[in-house]
Amino acid sequence: MATNVEDLAQLRHLAERQLGVPSTLHRYQWDGVAFLYRSRAALLADEMGLGKTVQTAVALALLLQARNGISRALIVAPASLTVNWMQELATWAPSITALRVLGDARAREAYYLLPIPVLVASYEQIRFDALDRIPANAFDVVVLDEAQRIKNRQSATAVACRLLPRCRAWALSATPLENAETDVASILNFLDGSLGARLSKRLMTDELESRMLRRRKSEVRAELPPIILQDLELPLSDQQRDLYDELWFDRTNALREGGAEDVGAAMLALITRLKILCNFDKVSGASSKLDALRAFVEGAGNTARILVFSQFVETLQWISLRLQLAHDLLTGSMPIDARYKAITEFNEGPAPRALLISLRAGGLGLNLGDATHVVLYDRWWNPAVEMQAIYRAHRFDRDAPLHVVRLLVEDTIEERIAEILGRKERLFGEVVESVETGSYQFTREELMQILELIPEDFPRASTQKEV
């Protein structure tokens, strides 16, 4: 995006000299600030870790300072990120007075009436409040963080967000298109309600070209330290191998027991059992991955802050009982305050230490930029979720490389899952660039490929199963 150098310099001077904005933003971030500042309808779709929250906070500070009819803004975010938004606003836009919406329906209604420049609310709150608790003309700017939350246009959340009063609409999402072009269409409907429910592919492409700003880390590489990625291939322990082989060689009979209509679900259940067994043996306690993790921790040094991701909470709890290193546990079931306490301990507590995170909980909007190392203990079905988790540590304000290790057990389904993921990793970029339909589903055929099954041995009772 081309930005007038003089205009950009003026915005930067005003932000840093008069509004207290720290002088550490990168050039590409100032471009993003200018993009939002001058846009009535904007989709900021930067890749994870490039500072969408920061750019938005600074742009809001500039808008509110300039007034020009802009005096109130509403930020809508997943509930787990509302605390993070308050922290980022305090750091990057100290001139803004902001409040987090809390309490029951009556209390929330009072919040919406307060003459406060910025309110931060959750999607769940807006879903219940948009229709009859938020006054008309209550807000001049509405920001949707993780805007893919409204990808289903008919959902109550999407409808509620479109009801919000606003003269400016900004959407933030690193993954505006997760499965189909309708994901983007719903976001565009929020940005401009006049577009209608059905958008042609050409119209969507035109709208995205005029309203979307997306930068990839590869494009701003000179301003960011590198990610050093290592795939560590391990053998199963003898105890794990015996149990794995027993389960593996009986897989055909196990799947047939469920009947043809349940083959898809049975395959998923069997793959999950095999994946957990690749992580550890519940009976003997044997785990080649844990042995590798212990060695990795020992070699990481006394200043290391290590993130350990797994898709299985059970695995993380098992590691927690055996990891001889100061650490905290973060899962999606934890209350928001407990999550942020764990993050604060990880970022500010004495090193070396670790944070054990469930992959889904750690992949959304958390700032873990003090991490020195990331360990992916097992692979998730969706490579975009893995990259989101990694990018929680690979933030724009890093000054050192990020070391990432993916643990992979040889001669198991993990190898075949990795092969399929490798083919799918190109999909997201292709889809966002061309606005074509895409998906991170594993098909029935791919599940059979993972389990090395012969399709003819099982009736085709299902088509696709999303995992």
C-alpha positions as CSV (number, residue, x, y, z in Angstrom):
1,M,0.0,0.0,0.0
2,A,1.4,3.3,-1.0
3,T,1.3,6.0,1.7
4,N,2.1,9.6,1.3
5,V,5.4,10.1,3.2
6,E,4.5,13.6,4.5
7,D,1.1,12.5,5.7
8,L,2.7,9.5,7.4
9,A,5.3,11.6,9.0
10,Q,2.7,14.0,10.4
11,L,0.7,11.1,11.9
12,R,3.7,9.6,13.5
13,H,4.8,13.0,14.9
14,L,1.4,13.6,16.4
15,A,1.1,10.1,17.8
16,E,4.5,10.0,19.4
17,R,4.9,13.6,20.5
18,Q,1.3,14.4,21.7
19,L,-0.4,11.1,22.3
20,G,2.3,9.2,24.0
21,V,2.6,6.4,21.5
22,P,5.9,4.5,21.9
23,S,8.4,5.2,19.1
24,T,9.1,1.5,18.4
25,L,6.5,0.8,15.6
26,H,7.9,-0.5,12.3
27,R,7.3,1.3,9.0
28,Y,4.8,-1.3,7.8
29,Q,2.8,-0.7,11.0
30,W,2.6,3.0,10.4
31,D,1.3,2.1,6.9
32,G,-1.4,0.1,8.6
33,V,-2.2,2.9,11.0
34,A,-2.6,5.3,8.1
35,F,-4.7,2.7,6.2
36,L,-7.2,2.4,9.1
37,Y,-7.1,6.1,9.9
38,R,-8.3,7.1,6.5
39,S,-10.8,4.2,5.9
40,R,-14.5,4.1,6.7
41,A,-14.6,0.4,6.0
42,A,-11.4,-1.6,6.3
43,L,-10.2,-5.2,6.7
44,L,-6.7,-5.4,8.2
45,A,-5.7,-9.0,7.4
46,D,-2.0,-9.0,8.3
47,E,-0.4,-12.4,9.1
48,M,-0.4,-13.3,12.7
49,G,2.2,-11.6,14.9
50,L,2.5,-8.4,12.8
51,G,0.6,-6.2,15.4
52,K,-2.9,-5.7,14.2
53,T,-4.0,-4.8,17.7
54,V,-1.2,-2.2,18.0
55,Q,-2.0,-0.6,14.7
56,T,-5.7,-0.4,15.6
57,A,-5.0,1.1,19.0
58,V,-2.8,3.9,17.5
59,A,-5.3,4.6,14.7
60,L,-8.1,4.9,17.2
61,A,-6.0,7.3,19.3
62,L,-5.4,9.5,16.3
63,L,-9.1,9.4,15.2
64,L,-10.3,10.3,18.7
65,Q,-7.8,13.1,19.0
66,A,-8.7,14.6,15.6
67,R,-12.4,14.5,16.6
68,N,-14.0,15.2,13.3
69,G,-17.2,13.7,14.6
70,I,-15.5,10.7,16.0
71,S,-15.8,10.4,19.8
72,R,-16.7,6.8,20.7
73,A,-15.5,3.4,19.6
74,L,-16.5,-0.1,20.4
75,I,-14.0,-3.0,20.2
76,V,-15.6,-6.4,19.9
77,A,-13.3,-9.4,20.6
78,P,-13.4,-13.0,21.8
79,A,-14.0,-13.0,25.6
80,S,-10.5,-14.4,26.2
81,L,-8.9,-11.4,24.5
82,T,-10.7,-8.5,26.1
83,V,-8.2,-8.3,28.9
84,N,-5.4,-8.3,26.3
85,W,-7.1,-5.4,24.5
86,M,-7.1,-3.4,27.7
87,Q,-3.4,-4.0,28.2
88,E,-2.5,-3.1,24.6
89,L,-4.6,0.1,24.7
90,A,-2.8,1.1,27.9
91,T,0.6,0.5,26.3
92,W,0.1,1.8,22.7
93,A,-2.6,4.4,23.1
94,P,-2.2,5.8,26.6
95,S,-4.2,8.9,25.7
96,I,-7.4,6.8,25.4
97,T,-9.7,6.2,28.3
98,A,-11.1,2.7,27.8
99,L,-13.3,0.3,29.8
100,R,-14.1,-3.4,29.6
101,V,-17.8,-4.1,29.6
102,L,-18.7,-6.4,32.5
103,G,-21.7,-7.6,34.5
104,D,-25.2,-8.6,33.9
105,A,-27.6,-7.2,31.3
106,R,-28.5,-4.2,33.3
107,A,-24.9,-3.4,34.2
108,R,-23.9,-3.7,30.5
109,E,-26.7,-1.4,29.4
110,A,-25.2,1.3,31.8
111,Y,-21.8,0.8,30.2
112,Y,-23.1,1.6,26.7
113,L,-24.5,4.9,28.0
114,L,-21.2,6.1,29.6
115,P,-19.4,8.9,27.8
116,I,-16.2,6.8,27.6
117,P,-14.2,7.0,24.4
118,V,-13.5,3.3,24.0
119,L,-15.5,0.2,25.2
120,V,-14.2,-3.3,24.9
121,A,-16.9,-6.0,24.8
122,S,-17.1,-9.7,23.9
123,Y,-18.9,-11.3,21.0
124,E,-21.1,-13.1,23.5
125,Q,-22.1,-9.8,25.1
126,I,-22.9,-8.1,21.8
127,R,-25.0,-11.1,20.6
128,F,-27.3,-10.5,23.6
129,D,-27.1,-6.7,23.7
130,A,-27.1,-5.4,20.1
131,L,-30.8,-5.5,19.5
132,D,-32.3,-3.6,22.5
133,R,-29.6,-2.6,24.9
134,I,-27.2,-0.5,22.8
135,P,-28.6,3.0,21.9
136,A,-28.8,4.2,18.3
137,N,-25.8,6.3,17.4
138,A,-23.9,5.0,20.5
139,F,-20.7,4.4,18.6
140,D,-18.8,6.1,15.7
141,V,-16.3,3.3,15.1
142,V,-16.9,-0.4,15.6
143,V,-13.9,-2.8,15.5
144,L,-14.3,-6.6,15.2
145,D,-11.2,-8.5,16.3
146,E,-10.8,-12.0,15.0
147,A,-13.6,-11.1,12.6
148,Q,-13.8,-14.6,11.2
149,R,-16.1,-15.1,14.2
150,I,-18.9,-13.7,12.0
151,K,-18.1,-15.9,8.9
152,N,-21.6,-17.4,9.1
153,R,-23.8,-14.6,7.9
154,Q,-26.9,-16.1,9.4
155,S,-25.5,-16.7,12.9
156,A,-26.8,-14.7,15.8
157,T,-23.4,-13.2,16.3
158,A,-23.0,-11.9,12.7
159,V,-26.6,-10.5,12.8
160,A,-25.9,-8.7,16.1
161,C,-22.6,-7.2,14.8
162,R,-24.4,-5.8,11.7
163,L,-26.9,-4.2,14.0
164,L,-24.3,-2.1,15.8
165,P,-24.5,1.6,15.1
166,R,-21.4,2.9,13.4
167,C,-20.1,5.3,10.7
168,R,-16.8,3.5,10.5
169,A,-16.3,-0.3,10.5
170,W,-13.0,-2.1,10.8
171,A,-12.4,-5.8,10.8
172,L,-9.2,-7.5,12.0
173,S,-8.4,-11.1,11.0
174,A,-5.3,-13.0,10.0
175,T,-7.6,-15.7,8.6
176,P,-10.6,-13.9,7.0
177,L,-11.3,-17.0,4.8
178,E,-11.2,-20.3,6.7
179,N,-13.4,-22.6,4.6
180,A,-15.3,-20.9,1.9
181,E,-15.8,-17.6,0.1
182,T,-18.9,-16.9,2.1
183,D,-16.6,-16.3,5.1
184,V,-15.2,-13.2,3.4
185,A,-18.7,-12.2,2.2
186,S,-20.0,-12.0,5.7
187,I,-17.1,-9.7,6.8
188,L,-17.7,-7.5,3.8
189,N,-21.4,-7.3,4.7
190,F,-20.4,-5.9,8.1
191,L,-18.0,-3.4,6.5
192,D,-20.6,-2.2,4.0
193,G,-24.2,-3.2,4.6
194,S,-25.2,-2.0,1.1
195,L,-23.4,-4.8,-0.6
196,G,-26.2,-7.3,0.0
197,A,-26.2,-10.9,1.0
198,R,-25.0,-12.5,-2.2
199,L,-21.7,-11.3,-3.7
200,S,-20.3,-12.5,-6.9
201,K,-16.7,-13.6,-6.9
202,R,-15.7,-10.6,-9.0
203,L,-17.4,-8.1,-6.7
204,M,-15.7,-9.8,-3.7
205,T,-12.4,-9.5,-5.4
206,D,-12.9,-5.8,-6.2
207,E,-14.1,-5.1,-2.6
208,L,-11.1,-6.9,-1.1
209,E,-8.7,-5.0,-3.3
210,S,-10.1,-1.7,-2.1
211,R,-10.8,-2.5,1.5
212,M,-8.2,-5.1,2.6
213,L,-4.6,-4.6,3.7
214,R,-2.7,-7.8,4.1
215,R,1.1,-8.1,4.8
216,R,2.9,-11.4,5.2
217,K,6.0,-11.9,7.4
218,S,7.9,-12.7,4.3
219,E,7.2,-9.2,3.0
220,V,8.5,-7.5,6.1
221,R,11.3,-10.0,6.8
222,A,14.0,-7.4,7.1
223,E,12.1,-5.9,10.1
224,L,11.6,-9.2,11.9
225,P,14.0,-11.8,13.3
226,P,13.8,-15.3,11.6
227,I,11.9,-18.4,12.7
228,I,14.3,-21.3,12.9
229,L,12.3,-24.5,12.3
230,Q,13.5,-28.0,13.1
231,D,11.6,-31.3,12.6
232,L,12.9,-33.8,15.2
233,E,12.2,-37.4,14.2
234,L,12.1,-39.9,17.0
235,P,11.7,-43.7,17.4
236,L,8.9,-45.0,19.7
237,S,10.0,-46.5,22.9
238,D,9.9,-50.3,23.1
239,Q,6.8,-50.2,25.3
240,Q,5.0,-47.7,23.0
241,R,5.9,-49.7,19.9
242,D,4.4,-52.9,21.2
243,L,1.1,-51.2,22.1
244,Y,1.1,-49.2,18.9
245,D,1.6,-52.2,16.7
246,E,-1.0,-54.2,18.5
247,L,-3.6,-51.5,17.9
248,W,-2.4,-50.8,14.4
249,F,-2.6,-54.4,13.1
250,D,-6.1,-54.8,14.5
251,R,-7.4,-51.6,13.1
252,T,-9.4,-53.1,10.2
253,N,-11.4,-55.3,12.6
254,A,-11.9,-52.5,15.0
255,L,-13.4,-50.3,12.3
256,R,-15.7,-52.9,11.0
257,E,-17.2,-53.5,14.4
258,G,-18.9,-50.1,14.2
259,G,-20.8,-50.7,11.0
260,A,-20.6,-48.9,7.7
261,E,-22.4,-45.8,8.8
262,D,-19.9,-45.2,11.6
263,V,-16.7,-45.7,9.7
264,G,-15.8,-42.0,9.5
265,A,-16.2,-41.4,13.3
266,A,-14.5,-44.7,14.0
267,M,-11.5,-43.7,11.9
268,L,-11.2,-40.4,13.8
269,A,-11.4,-42.1,17.2
270,L,-8.7,-44.6,16.2
271,I,-6.4,-41.9,14.9
272,T,-6.8,-40.0,18.1
273,R,-5.9,-43.2,20.2
274,L,-2.8,-43.7,18.0
275,K,-1.8,-40.1,18.3
276,I,-2.0,-40.1,22.1
277,L,0.0,-43.3,22.2
278,C,2.6,-41.6,20.1
279,N,2.8,-39.0,22.9
280,F,3.0,-41.4,25.8
281,D,2.0,-44.8,27.2
282,K,-0.4,-44.4,30.1
283,V,0.5,-47.7,31.7
284,S,4.3,-47.8,31.6
285,G,4.8,-44.0,31.5
286,A,7.2,-44.5,28.5
287,S,7.5,-41.5,26.1
288,S,10.2,-40.9,23.6
289,K,8.8,-37.4,23.1
290,L,9.1,-36.6,26.8
291,D,12.7,-37.8,26.8
292,A,13.4,-35.5,23.8
293,L,11.6,-32.6,25.5
294,R,13.7,-33.0,28.7
295,A,16.9,-33.1,26.7
296,F,15.7,-30.0,24.7
297,V,14.9,-28.1,27.9
298,E,18.3,-29.0,29.4
299,G,20.1,-27.7,26.3
300,A,18.0,-24.5,26.0
301,G,19.9,-22.6,28.7
302,N,19.1,-20.7,31.8
303,T,17.3,-17.8,30.1
304,A,15.0,-20.0,28.1
305,R,11.2,-19.5,28.0
306,I,9.7,-22.5,26.3
307,L,6.2,-22.9,24.9
308,V,5.0,-26.5,24.6
309,F,1.9,-27.0,22.5
310,S,-0.3,-30.1,22.3
311,Q,-3.8,-30.6,21.0
312,F,-4.5,-32.9,23.9
313,V,-5.1,-31.5,27.4
314,E,-4.5,-35.0,28.7
315,T,-1.0,-35.0,27.3
316,L,-0.2,-31.6,28.8
317,Q,-1.4,-32.7,32.2
318,W,0.8,-35.8,31.9
319,I,3.8,-33.7,30.9
320,S,3.1,-31.3,33.8
321,L,3.5,-34.1,36.4
322,R,6.9,-35.1,34.9
323,L,8.6,-32.0,33.6
324,Q,11.4,-30.9,36.0
325,L,11.1,-27.2,35.2
326,A,9.1,-24.3,36.5
327,H,6.0,-24.1,34.4
328,D,2.3,-23.2,34.1
329,L,-0.6,-24.8,32.3
330,L,-3.0,-23.0,30.0
331,T,-6.1,-24.6,28.6
332,G,-9.3,-23.4,27.0
333,S,-11.4,-24.4,30.0
334,M,-9.5,-22.0,32.4
335,P,-11.2,-18.7,33.4
336,I,-9.9,-15.7,31.6
337,D,-8.1,-14.2,34.7
338,A,-6.4,-17.6,35.3
339,R,-5.2,-17.6,31.7
340,Y,-3.6,-14.2,32.0
341,K,-2.0,-15.0,35.3
342,A,-0.3,-18.0,33.6
343,I,0.8,-15.8,30.7
344,T,2.2,-13.1,33.1
345,E,4.1,-15.8,35.1
346,F,5.6,-17.1,31.8
347,N,6.6,-13.6,30.5
348,E,7.8,-12.1,33.8
349,G,8.7,-15.0,36.2
350,P,12.3,-16.2,36.7
351,A,13.8,-18.2,33.8
352,P,14.2,-20.9,32.8
353,R,10.5,-21.8,32.6
354,A,7.8,-23.3,30.3
355,L,4.2,-22.8,29.5
356,L,2.2,-25.9,28.5
357,I,-0.6,-24.8,26.2
358,S,-3.5,-26.6,24.5
359,L,-3.1,-25.7,20.8
360,R,-6.6,-24.3,20.3
361,A,-6.4,-22.1,23.4
362,G,-2.9,-20.8,22.5
363,G,-3.7,-20.1,18.8
364,L,-6.0,-17.1,19.3
365,G,-4.7,-13.6,20.0
366,L,-2.4,-14.3,23.0
367,N,0.8,-12.3,23.3
368,L,3.7,-14.7,24.2
369,G,6.5,-12.6,22.7
370,D,8.9,-13.3,25.5
371,A,9.2,-17.0,24.4
372,T,12.6,-18.1,23.2
373,H,11.6,-21.5,22.0
374,V,8.4,-23.3,20.8
375,V,7.9,-27.1,20.9
376,L,5.0,-28.6,19.0
377,Y,4.6,-31.9,20.9
378,D,2.1,-33.2,18.3
379,R,0.5,-32.0,15.0
380,W,-2.9,-30.4,14.7
381,W,-5.1,-31.2,11.7
382,N,-5.0,-27.6,10.5
383,P,-1.6,-26.1,9.7
384,A,-3.0,-22.6,10.0
385,V,-3.8,-23.3,13.7
386,E,-0.2,-24.4,14.2
387,M,1.2,-21.2,12.6
388,Q,-1.2,-19.1,14.7
389,A,0.3,-20.7,17.8
390,I,3.9,-20.1,16.6
391,Y,3.1,-16.5,15.7
392,R,1.9,-15.9,19.2
393,A,5.6,-15.9,20.0
394,H,7.0,-14.5,16.8
395,R,5.8,-11.0,17.4
396,F,6.8,-7.7,15.7
397,D,8.7,-6.5,18.8
398,R,11.1,-9.5,19.0
399,D,14.8,-8.8,18.7
400,A,16.0,-12.4,18.6
401,P,15.3,-15.5,16.4
402,L,12.5,-17.9,17.5
403,H,13.5,-21.5,17.7
404,V,10.6,-23.9,16.8
405,V,10.9,-27.7,17.1
406,R,8.2,-30.1,15.8
407,L,8.3,-33.6,17.4
408,L,7.5,-36.4,15.0
409,V,7.5,-40.2,15.8
410,E,8.9,-42.3,12.9
411,D,7.0,-45.1,11.3
412,T,3.6,-44.0,12.7
413,I,0.5,-42.2,11.5
414,E,2.3,-39.0,12.4
415,E,4.5,-39.3,9.3
416,R,1.4,-39.6,7.1
417,I,-0.4,-36.8,8.8
418,A,2.7,-34.6,8.2
419,E,2.7,-35.5,4.5
420,I,-1.0,-34.4,4.1
421,L,-0.5,-31.3,6.1
422,G,2.5,-30.4,3.9
423,R,0.2,-30.5,0.9
424,K,-2.5,-28.4,2.6
425,E,-0.2,-25.6,3.9
426,R,-0.3,-23.8,0.6
427,L,-4.1,-23.6,0.6
428,F,-4.7,-20.7,2.8
429,G,-2.5,-18.3,0.8
430,E,-3.9,-19.4,-2.5
431,V,-7.5,-19.0,-1.2
432,V,-7.0,-15.5,0.3
433,E,-5.2,-14.2,-2.8
434,S,-7.8,-15.5,-5.3
435,V,-11.0,-15.6,-3.1
436,E,-11.6,-19.2,-4.1
437,T,-13.4,-21.8,-2.1
438,G,-11.0,-23.8,0.2
439,S,-11.1,-26.0,3.2
440,Y,-8.9,-27.6,5.9
441,Q,-11.1,-30.7,6.0
442,F,-9.6,-34.1,5.9
443,T,-11.6,-36.2,3.5
444,R,-12.6,-39.8,4.0
445,E,-10.0,-40.8,1.5
446,E,-7.3,-38.9,3.4
447,L,-8.3,-40.6,6.7
448,M,-8.0,-43.9,5.0
449,Q,-4.6,-42.9,3.6
450,I,-3.5,-42.1,7.2
451,L,-4.6,-45.5,8.4
452,E,-3.4,-47.3,5.2
453,L,-6.8,-48.8,4.6
454,I,-8.2,-50.1,1.3
455,P,-11.3,-48.1,0.4
456,E,-13.0,-51.1,-1.2
457,D,-12.9,-52.8,2.2
458,F,-15.4,-50.3,3.6
459,P,-18.7,-49.1,2.1
460,R,-18.8,-45.4,1.2
461,A,-21.4,-44.4,3.8
462,S,-20.0,-40.9,4.3
463,T,-18.4,-38.2,2.2
464,Q,-16.3,-35.7,4.1
465,K,-15.7,-35.4,7.8
466,E,-14.2,-32.2,9.1
467,V,-11.6,-32.7,11.9
